[in-house]
Amino acid sequence: MRPPPAFVPLALVAIAPVALSAQRPDSLAADVRQYVAVDTAVVALTHVLLVDGTGAAPKPDQTIVIRDGRIAEVGPAASVQVPGGARAMDLSGSTVIPGLVGMHDHLFYTAAGGRAVQMSYTGPRLYLGSGVTTIRTTGSRAPYAEINLKDQIDRGLTPGPRIHLTAPYITGPQGGGSMAVLSSPEAARRFVAYWASEGATWIKAYTDIRRAELGAAIAEAHKRGLKVTGHLCSVSFQEAVALGIDNLEHGMLTSSDFDPTKQPDVCPVTLLGRLNQSDPRGDVAQATIRTLVQHRVSMTSTLAVYEPFVAHRPTKDARVLQAMAPEVRASYTRIRDEIDSTGHGPVTQQGLQSAMAFEKAFVEGGGLLAAGVDPTGIGGALAGFGDQRNYELFIEAGFTPAQAVRIMTANGARILGVDNRLGTVERGKLADLVLLHGDLVAEPSVIRNVTLVFKDGVGYDSAKLIGSVQGRVGVN
C-alpha cells in the first residue's frame, strides 16, 4: 500500500545564494563562540589518518595545515612542515574526513503521531556537531523561517552549517497541505519565477506532480539558473529524466518505474509493496540507471530515514533517544517495538537491501550519488546523526570507506556546484574538516566519534553542540 503521511520523507524551502568566503572567528557572536574550541589563525593537525573525499585510498600519518580558514598544506607528516607559531595538535589515533555535505537535510522534523516542528535551534547544532558543514534543505514547511536562520548563521549569530535553500514543494492536485498545488503549467512557471526572485537555487517536486507541470517547472527553473530535484511517484524516474530533471531523491524506494501497473500521472497505491520485492539489478533497474547516467542526473541516498521502518534493525541509538524530547522518545520507542514485535514494517529487510544494491549498481554504472538524512518519517533519523548512519549503511551496502566518504562529501559539493571550494581535503579549499576519534577504515561506527568540526577553519566542540540539544528534538 502507499506509505502513510508520517512515513513519507518530506521536503519544502527557499532562498539567497550561499556565500563561500571563509567565516572568521572575530565575526562570531558570543552565542556561537561558546562552542568554539579552536580559533587560531594557523593550525596544524598532525599524524592523522586521512580519507580525503576524492575517492583515493586512505592515507595514514598525514598533516593538514589550516591558515586563515583554508587548507594551506596537506601531506605526509614527515614532509609537511608545521609553521612557526601554529597551534600544533597531535592527533595520532584519529581520522580526518571533509565536512559532510548533507543533500537531503531538512530544517524541520517530523515524528510519530503527526508531530512536525521547525528545527531552528536543534537542527543547525545537530548538523554541525555531527560533522555536517553544508546542507541542502530539499524542502521546508516554513521557508521564511529558514531564510532567516540562514542569514543568522551567515552573519555568525547562530552556529550551524552552510545552507543551500530550496523553494517550497510543488505537487499535483492529489497533494496539498503545506505544499504548492500546481494545476497548470502556467502555475508552475509562476511559482518558479517567484521563488527565483526570492533567491531560491533549487525547486523540489513531490509525489503527485504531473508531467505537464513538472516539465514547465524544470524549463522555467533552467531558464533562471535554478535546478530541480524530486521525490517522485506519479512521474517515473525515466519520465522525469526525459523532462530534464537534475536530481532524484531516495533512490529505488520512490521509483515507480518498477511498477508495471503504473498509469500516466498517477502514483500507484501498491508501489512500496512492489518495490519491497523488486530486483535491484534486473532489466528495469538497469534501464533506469542507464537513463540517469546517460543524462547525468544525480541521485540522493536517504537510507537512514528508511531503516527505522525495517524490523530488527539497529535503530535505537542511545544518542538519538537522549536527544529526543521525552514524549517523542516514548512515541518512537512504542512504534519501533511494534515493528519489531510483529517482525515487519512498511519497508522490509529485502526492500532495504534492494535499495542498497540499486545504489551500488548506480555508482558502478557511472552514476553520481550523494547522501542526506531526511529527518522525517517516524522520527528515528535525526539531523546529523542520520547523516552519520548513512556512512555505516553504505559500508553495509558494499562501498569502500573511500567511496562512502566521497558520496557524502565531494559528490554533494559537485551537485551543488561548489566542489571547487569544498568537499575534499585539498590545498586551497575551505577548511571544512571532521575529526573522528579512532580508525574509520577499520570500524564504521567511528563515524559517530566526532570530536572537532572545522568550518571555515574554526574548530567547533562537537560534544558541546550535541549537549545543547539534549531532550529538545521535537520541540524546537
Order of alpha helices (4+ residues) and beta strands (2+ residues): alpha-beta-beta-beta-beta-beta-beta-beta-beta-beta-alpha-beta-alpha-beta-beta-beta-alpha-beta-alpha-beta-alpha-beta-alpha-alpha-beta-alpha-alpha-alpha-alpha-beta-alpha-alpha-alpha-beta-beta-beta-alpha
